[in-house]
Amino acid sequence: MALEIMQVLVASSSHVSKEEAQLFDEFNNIDDRLPESIGALLRWDYGWIFYIGGPNDCGDLTNLSPGLAGVIQLAWNEKLEWVRLDADGPVLENIPTYDW
């Protein structure tokens, strides 16, 4: 049996705006208020993990904060389809962060 291994970009949750963090925290899996560029979302006490597909799978990034858009673009550049934003995750160089 061949194992399938999934890679995930891990970054600090400080890369999302306060408004995005509130939206992610309020998401209840039947709500369609997620930005178009995010296909699925799981949340826990210290952040979120979400599916972003590829640039052709999801919508554009113009409706996102520059921080979140930068994280997603970096993941796409690395051919990754999942992002984990974590309170203890690394702050990514040259991508905006927010104090909230």
Backbone bond lengths (Angstrom), bond angles and torsions (degrees), N, CA, C in turn:
res aa  C-N    CA-C-N  psi(-1)  N-CA   C-N-CA  omega(-1)  CA-C   N-CA-C  phi
1 M - - - 1.445 - - 1.527 108.89 -
2 A 1.309 116.30 127.93 1.462 121.41 177.93 1.529 109.32 -87.36
3 L 1.296 115.05 132.96 1.458 119.77 176.99 1.517 110.13 -83.56
4 E 1.294 115.82 143.70 1.464 120.62 173.01 1.517 107.24 -106.74
5 I 1.312 116.48 123.48 1.459 122.83 -177.02 1.525 108.90 -108.61
6 M 1.323 116.36 131.65 1.455 121.34 179.99 1.529 108.76 -106.28
7 Q 1.322 116.83 133.22 1.459 121.41 175.08 1.525 108.78 -102.14
8 V 1.316 115.14 143.67 1.457 122.83 -176.87 1.530 108.95 -132.01
9 L 1.322 117.27 133.54 1.462 120.13 172.63 1.525 107.89 -78.94
10 V 1.314 117.09 125.58 1.465 122.34 177.75 1.518 108.36 -107.06
11 A 1.335 115.71 129.92 1.463 121.25 -179.60 1.524 109.33 -144.80
12 S 1.302 115.91 164.12 1.458 122.18 177.86 1.530 111.24 -65.17
13 S 1.319 115.43 140.97 1.469 119.81 175.43 1.528 111.58 -68.27
14 S 1.320 117.48 -9.34 1.467 119.68 177.15 1.527 111.87 -69.84
15 H 1.328 118.06 -7.09 1.465 121.03 177.82 1.531 112.51 -80.39
16 V 1.337 117.87 -4.13 1.468 119.63 175.82 1.516 109.46 -106.94
17 S 1.319 115.67 148.83 1.466 120.56 178.13 1.530 109.96 -72.32
18 K 1.301 116.83 164.19 1.469 121.78 177.89 1.525 110.05 -58.58
19 E 1.319 117.08 -40.90 1.466 121.34 -179.27 1.532 111.12 -65.01
20 E 1.314 116.75 -41.11 1.467 120.33 177.69 1.524 110.55 -65.97
21 A 1.336 117.00 -41.37 1.464 120.73 178.65 1.527 110.27 -61.06
22 Q 1.327 117.13 -42.48 1.468 120.36 178.46 1.524 110.78 -63.96
23 L 1.314 117.26 -42.78 1.462 121.32 178.16 1.523 110.62 -61.17
24 F 1.325 117.27 -45.46 1.462 121.02 179.12 1.531 110.83 -62.79
25 D 1.336 117.23 -41.20 1.467 120.72 -179.44 1.528 112.19 -67.35
26 E 1.320 116.97 -30.00 1.465 121.00 -178.10 1.527 113.07 -87.71
27 F 1.312 117.78 -10.36 1.458 122.11 -177.34 1.524 109.87 -61.29
28 N 1.333 116.38 135.60 1.465 119.81 -175.58 1.523 114.03 -127.45
29 N 1.315 117.92 22.19 1.460 125.06 176.70 1.522 115.13 69.71
30 I 1.303 120.18 -9.69 1.461 120.48 173.08 1.519 110.02 -116.94
31 D 1.292 115.01 -0.62 1.456 122.21 -178.02 1.518 109.14 -90.11
32 D 1.311 118.00 138.68 1.466 119.85 -179.10 1.526 112.25 -104.56
33 R 1.315 117.92 26.93 1.454 121.18 -177.22 1.518 114.13 -86.97
34 L 1.325 118.66 0.95 1.461 119.89 178.40 1.518 110.19 -66.34
35 P 1.322 117.20 146.48 1.467 119.22 173.60 1.525 110.38 -55.14
36 E 1.300 116.54 146.05 1.462 122.72 -177.25 1.522 113.05 -56.13
37 S 1.316 117.90 -29.22 1.460 121.28 -176.11 1.530 113.30 -79.66
38 I 1.345 117.45 -2.63 1.457 121.27 179.46 1.518 108.29 -115.29
39 G 1.340 116.08 116.90 1.452 120.71 -172.61 1.517 115.13 -88.73
40 A 1.313 119.33 -24.27 1.462 122.90 179.97 1.520 107.42 -158.40
41 L 1.320 116.42 152.03 1.462 120.23 -176.45 1.521 110.28 -143.21
42 L 1.320 116.01 132.73 1.458 122.82 170.49 1.513 106.86 -120.32
43 R 1.304 117.79 139.39 1.463 119.79 179.94 1.523 110.45 -125.06
44 W 1.320 115.69 156.27 1.455 123.34 173.70 1.506 107.67 -149.98
45 D 1.317 117.86 -177.11 1.463 121.66 -172.32 1.518 114.81 -58.90
46 Y 1.320 118.95 -24.91 1.457 120.83 -171.97 1.516 114.65 -117.07
47 G 1.331 117.26 11.24 1.455 118.67 178.01 1.511 112.91 155.05
48 W 1.324 115.15 -151.85 1.464 121.86 -173.96 1.523 109.65 -146.25
49 I 1.313 115.08 154.15 1.451 121.18 169.22 1.522 106.37 -127.04
50 F 1.315 116.55 135.43 1.457 118.10 -177.67 1.515 112.82 -146.10
51 Y 1.323 113.20 152.88 1.457 122.86 179.46 1.517 109.48 -87.06
52 I 1.323 116.39 132.45 1.467 120.05 179.51 1.520 112.38 -120.90
53 G 1.334 117.68 -5.76 1.462 119.55 -178.37 1.515 110.58 56.67
54 G 1.319 115.61 -141.56 1.456 121.21 176.63 1.515 109.73 -122.00
55 P 1.309 117.60 175.00 1.466 121.02 -177.92 1.532 113.43 -55.72
56 N 1.324 117.42 -28.87 1.462 120.10 179.89 1.522 113.24 -89.13
57 D 1.340 117.07 -11.62 1.464 121.21 -177.66 1.524 113.03 -86.49
58 C 1.298 116.11 -33.28 1.460 121.04 -172.58 1.522 110.04 -119.81
59 G 1.300 115.77 170.89 1.456 121.07 -178.50 1.514 112.78 -69.78
60 D 1.309 115.68 178.61 1.466 119.67 -179.66 1.519 110.38 -74.10
61 L 1.302 115.93 171.82 1.461 121.83 -173.96 1.525 113.20 -99.74
62 T 1.310 118.57 5.56 1.463 120.93 -173.85 1.524 113.21 -67.66
63 N 1.324 118.37 -20.65 1.461 120.23 -179.99 1.526 112.66 -89.90
64 L 1.328 117.40 5.32 1.462 122.21 -179.75 1.521 110.66 -106.17
65 S 1.341 115.29 160.49 1.464 119.37 173.75 1.529 108.09 -63.98
66 P 1.338 116.87 155.71 1.469 119.15 177.02 1.527 113.04 -58.57
67 G 1.334 117.03 -31.15 1.464 119.85 178.97 1.515 112.15 -66.82
68 L 1.329 117.02 -52.07 1.456 120.75 -179.73 1.525 111.11 -65.93
69 A 1.314 116.37 -41.31 1.471 119.87 177.40 1.528 110.63 -60.40
70 G 1.325 117.27 -39.67 1.457 121.09 179.12 1.521 112.57 -64.81
71 V 1.330 116.60 -39.87 1.462 120.36 177.96 1.527 110.15 -64.74
72 I 1.322 116.66 -45.75 1.467 120.22 -179.65 1.523 110.56 -64.15
73 Q 1.327 117.24 -42.64 1.465 119.67 179.36 1.525 110.94 -62.41
74 L 1.320 117.36 -40.93 1.468 120.66 177.33 1.526 110.46 -61.45
75 A 1.326 117.07 -43.82 1.469 120.14 178.14 1.520 110.28 -60.81
76 W 1.320 117.97 -44.96 1.464 121.26 178.05 1.527 111.10 -60.54
77 N 1.333 116.38 -42.01 1.467 120.06 178.91 1.529 111.56 -60.02
78 E 1.329 115.95 -31.75 1.463 121.70 179.77 1.527 112.25 -91.08
79 K 1.356 116.74 7.01 1.473 122.72 178.63 1.531 112.24 64.21
80 L 1.338 116.49 33.81 1.464 122.08 178.23 1.524 110.04 -101.88
81 E 1.330 116.17 149.15 1.460 121.31 -178.36 1.524 113.37 -111.92
82 W 1.316 117.44 -5.65 1.468 121.78 -178.33 1.526 110.11 -129.45
83 V 1.335 115.59 146.19 1.464 122.88 176.97 1.525 107.95 -130.50
84 R 1.319 115.19 137.01 1.466 121.11 173.17 1.520 107.58 -117.49
85 L 1.313 115.72 119.44 1.462 121.21 174.80 1.518 107.03 -103.22
86 D 1.323 115.63 123.05 1.452 122.11 -171.04 1.524 109.52 -132.50
87 A 1.313 116.66 141.91 1.465 120.91 178.82 1.530 111.55 -56.56
88 D 1.326 117.51 -31.53 1.459 121.87 179.95 1.527 112.77 -101.32
89 G 1.330 117.22 7.94 1.457 120.73 -179.70 1.519 111.50 -71.57
90 P 1.318 117.26 162.88 1.468 120.66 -178.25 1.526 112.24 -72.44
91 V 1.321 114.78 142.95 1.468 120.86 172.15 1.524 106.04 -78.99
92 L 1.325 115.89 125.45 1.460 121.13 -176.27 1.522 110.23 -86.64
93 E 1.306 115.54 132.36 1.457 122.60 -178.15 1.529 111.30 -61.20
94 N 1.315 116.17 138.29 1.462 124.41 175.72 1.526 114.53 67.44
95 I 1.335 117.55 16.12 1.459 121.28 175.22 1.528 106.60 -119.12
96 P 1.350 117.42 128.14 1.467 120.88 -176.06 1.529 113.45 -57.16
97 T 1.339 114.25 148.71 1.460 122.12 173.39 1.523 108.69 -124.29
98 Y 1.325 115.84 166.77 1.467 121.79 -176.05 1.531 108.52 -134.97
99 D 1.328 115.49 139.65 1.466 121.93 175.53 1.513 107.73 -95.88
100 W 1.300 116.34 112.57 1.461 120.76 176.22 1.478 106.81 -143.09
